[in-house]
Amino acid sequence: MGIPAEQQAATPAPAGRMPDFFIVGHAKCGTTALYEMLRRHPQVYMPDAKEPMFFARNWEQPPGEPATKTFEQTGKRSESLTDYLSLFAAARPDQRVGEASTFYLWSPPAPQRIAEAQPGSRIIAILREPASFVRSLHMQMIQNQAESEPDLLKALALEPERRSGRQIPREAYWPAALIYSDRVRYAEQLRRYHAVFPREQVLVLIYEDFRRDNEGTVRTVQRFLEVDDTQPIEVVDANPTVGVRAVRADLLLRTVRSGRGPAAQAVRGTVKALTSQRMRSGLLYPLRRKLLYAEPAPADEQVMAELRRRFKGEVEALSEYLDRDFLRLWGYDRLD
């Protein structure tokens, strides 16, 4: 499939450097922390913009599939190859160049497209225990206003409807992102990369290993990228999961801040007229975060057990595929 035709510039080909490596996901699995730690290395260049998602954009609907908008995985914004390559223009010739887009592991066409654009790419995937991953992802989607159903099991039950383009929240600009169970098909996702890249070019990390030993994991990645692995490492805890206290209130305030609609624009204008930028940044916005967001509540063990039963087959498939006992590592061997 390669780079979509609409993203390829006419001759002459655009100048620029294609990345040497890709952090392909998943979300909520430490990808942001790894990105932040790697980009501090003097022999590595990663752009300020995380998640360009160039190779996952404009996915054409698979032949024979029913017409549903859920196949538009990555929103409506397209991006030219020239724009994409410009992200890496500041890289030095002696630096490894990389990017991090969590949709690449989930997106079916992304592996082939990356392989056609850069056959020698190094691929870094990060996997997390499925129940914890889906719970954290669901909370992130609520925070992003892409999810309107605060009950995770009810959100999972909506998947058949959402696959048909129904029950999609208005703010869900990537409807397929709400099909949570598709995200944990780990063995299938890895097979897509192994089909187009030699295994030695694909590094699979486990989130729990990364959390337990940040520095050791980053040094493993540095050796994989063939950069100096003796550099000091600054441990980073990035993009933590938060809970949303009031989903509707959060949506209302986001609408006001974005200025969508006459009423929102009027309220926003009034707030700006009555307050300074300093007051908004130092008082109002932190107060909003304090009132609407909180540390996530402890996981409901019954819900987590239900999720683990639901995803046990995926964990068994991954254990067989990578020849590692993830059933024991993630506690799925203790399910009743």
Secondary structure, DSSP 4 states (H G I P E B T S, - for coil): --S-GGGSPPSSPPP----SEEEEE-TTSSHHHHHHHHTTSTTEE--S-----GGGSSPPPPTTS---GGG-TT-S----HHHHHHTTTT--TTSEEEEE-THHHH-TTHHHHHHHH-TT-EEEEEE--HHHHHHHHHHHHHHTTS-----HHHHHHTHHHHHTT-S--TT-SSGGGG-GGGGG-HHHHHHHHHTTS-GGGEEEEEHHHHHH-HHHHHHHHHHHHTS-TTS-------S---EES-HHHHHHHHHHHHT-SHHHHHHHHHHHHHS-HHHIIIIIHHHHHHHHEEPPPPP-HHHHHHHHHHHHHHHHHHHHHHTS-HHHHTTGGG--
